[in-house]
Amino acid sequence: MLIKIKESYRYIVAVCDTELLGKYFEEDEFQLDIKKSFYEGEEKNKEEAIQIMKEMKKEDATFNIVGKKSTQAALEAGIINEKGIKTINDIPFALVLL
C-alpha cells in the first residue's frame, strides 16, 4: 500500500493499493481517478498502514482510501466500517471526515 500524509488545516491521509496508482475507473456517472500527485507516497505493509491510520485518527485526519487491501486495513484500524465502503468497477473506496 502507498500512504501519503498531507498537512493542511487538518491532516489528509491518502491510502491506495500500489497497483492502482495512476489508474482511472468510470462507472455510470461516477469516476475514480487515483492520481499520482495525490496518492503517491511511501510503500507500507499492512501492519504499518494500520498503525499509521490509527495514529492519524487521533489527529482528526481526513482519509481517502482506495483498493481492496487499503480498505481492509482501514476496517482493521477502525477508520471505516462496511457501510462506508463504495465501489466503482469493483474497486472499493472510502472517504472519511472525522
Secondary structure as GFF3:
##gff-version 3
##sequence-region A 1 98
A	DSSP	beta_strand	2	7	.	.	.	ID=ss1
A	DSSP	beta_strand	11	16	.	.	.	ID=ss2
A	DSSP	three_ten_helix	18	20	.	.	.	ID=ss3
A	DSSP	beta_strand	24	27	.	.	.	ID=ss4
A	DSSP	beta_strand	30	33	.	.	.	ID=ss5
A	DSSP	alpha_helix	36	39	.	.	.	ID=ss6
A	DSSP	beta_strand	42	43	.	.	.	ID=ss7
A	DSSP	alpha_helix	46	58	.	.	.	ID=ss8
A	DSSP	beta_strand	62	66	.	.	.	ID=ss9
A	DSSP	alpha_helix	68	77	.	.	.	ID=ss10
A	DSSP	three_ten_helix	82	84	.	.	.	ID=ss11
A	DSSP	beta_strand	86	88	.	.	.	ID=ss12
A	DSSP	beta_strand	91	97	.	.	.	ID=ss13
###
